[in-house]
């Protein structure tokens, strides 16, 4: 398999997707299905966002994916107790038959994404079946692993992409044909996305889909830490076991291209004037206006010809570009492809964070990673820190580096739309 979705002449294990008995909310037991859903755990980064979700419904999934207690052990045990209680009370019920789930997302502007949710065999990067493209933070993997151990469940699906082709007619037909049928559930969340879910249980249909996908590989679009968590937990349990598989959403991006957005950085305790002053002689810095949209347009133009970033937090925006070539030569590792060495994320982490600002990129007390652009700026202004706004990288470049086995700096991309958490869970004891 020399590229995502294209088999080689030699045999190699590809994607092994398995049906499972999904655990789903009983719509008669909750205020609404929309009110119990949440974005993925790492998108809910602000306390006010967490409080909003907790207040939306007493059964919101955030109480499982982001439990609140005094210690990590207490949080995880609380999530486990909550899951057991909701299951015992019938708030969450297990589907009677194992199946694959067709999942659709559609927004007000006509954005449409469809894919298949299933339990995927966990594989190592050396197998080149599931391709990671970003590094992970060990403490986050440890945190997610402890939560999964306690709950014995995959609480939310990862987002993986594959490139469908002439070898996947049954899979393509299944997704499109199923979407014409009445769904198991349909709900519209407050972000304007309509979510629909179907279960596919017919053994012959499931077998055809599994056979087609077994000749493909996938790129992790969202969920690197959870995939690393799956690998950690699989290694802890003798095979065969339920931990051999993990919950994923597979999307054919030949048919449904994903949006690729940037993940921004918030530097704690570094005021903008200090960040700007440290750049003297290393980068060009130009003060822009106060309009976020206009500044992002300027960033996009600058990023077209080289590395560029926006700094914010003092009421204005500052364009940072034209790095000193000598500084890059001294700070960027030379053992990676040129495409990796020139990434904005590489320059940010290897040069700016490590050598100019001296900010550890893996310490939550020094840096936060935030998906929402406006929220990053607002928090920087409120806390007196520096927001570093990024320009998104192209999906083709991400996929090409992943095929070469080269990982990008952590939190380099944000693919979407991401699957909503809370629509279907995978209990490991079902």
Secondary structure, 3 states (H helix, E strand, C coil): CCECCECCCCCCCCCCEECECEEEECCCCCCCHHHHCECCCCCCCCHHHHHHHHHHCCCCCHHHHCCCCCCHHHHHHHHHHHHHHHHHCCCEEECCCCEEEEEEEECCCCCEEEEEEEEEECCCHHHCCEECCECCCHHHHHHHHHHHHHHCEECCCEEEEECCCHHHHHHHHHHHHHCCCCCCEEEECCCCCEEEEEEECCHHHHHHHHHHHCCCCEEEEECHHHHHHHHHHHHHCCCCCHHHEEEEEEEECCCCCCEEECCEEEECCCCHHHHHHHCCCCCEEEECCCCHHHHHHHHHHHHCCCCEEEEECCCCEEEEECCCHHHHHHHCCCCCCHHHHCCHHHHHHHHHHHHHCCCCCCCCCCEEEECCHHHHHHHHHHHCCEEEECCCCCHHHHHHHHHCCCCECCCCCEEECCCCECCCEEECCC
